[in-house]
Amino acid sequence: MWCPRCDQGEVVRAKIMATGEVVRVCQECDALWPDDVEVKKDNFKDFSTFVKPKGLKGLWSELQRIP
């Protein structure tokens, strides 16, 4: 799926390894949607903003891509 926010990157499913949460995240602009939320331009969260309250840094190494 192409990212509706930036229209430049692919949105992929990934697991936040520290929490086990499944999300969808744009490989280009880091827009993030929880897996149970419809991917739309107006409802994304920034990856780093989403994970910082969980004690994470917002690095791609904190994610594991899943099919």
C-alpha positions in Angstrom: 0.0 0.0 0.0 1.3 3.5 -0.9 1.4 6.1 1.9 -1.5 8.5 1.8 0.5 11.1 3.8 3.7 11.5 1.6 2.7 9.5 -1.5 6.4 8.5 -1.7 6.7 5.4 0.4 5.3 2.0 1.0 3.2 1.3 4.2 4.4 -2.0 5.7 3.2 -4.0 8.7 5.6 -4.3 11.6 5.8 -5.3 15.2 7.2 -3.0 17.9 9.5 -5.6 19.4 9.5 -4.1 22.9 5.7 -4.1 23.2 4.5 -6.7 20.7 2.1 -4.1 19.2 1.4 -4.5 15.5 1.4 -1.3 13.5 1.6 -0.1 9.9 4.3 2.4 9.1 5.5 4.3 6.0 9.1 3.4 5.0 9.6 7.0 3.7 8.0 9.5 6.1 7.5 7.3 9.3 3.7 7.9 9.4 2.3 5.2 11.7 -1.2 3.6 12.1 -2.1 1.0 14.7 -3.0 -2.2 12.9 -6.7 -1.9 13.8 -7.0 1.7 12.3 -7.8 2.4 8.7 -4.8 3.9 6.9 -5.8 7.5 5.9 -4.1 10.8 5.3 -5.7 12.5 8.3 -5.3 9.9 11.0 -1.6 9.0 11.2 0.8 9.4 14.1 4.5 10.0 13.8 6.4 6.9 14.6 8.8 8.5 17.1 5.9 10.4 18.8 4.0 7.1 19.1 6.9 5.1 20.7 8.6 7.7 22.9 6.0 7.4 25.7 6.8 3.7 25.7 10.5 4.4 26.5 11.7 3.8 22.9 13.7 6.0 20.6 11.7 5.7 17.4 14.4 3.8 15.5 13.6 1.3 12.7 15.8 -1.2 14.6 13.0 -1.3 17.2 10.6 -2.7 14.6 10.4 -6.2 13.0 8.7 -6.2 9.6 5.9 -8.8 9.3 3.8 -10.0 6.4 
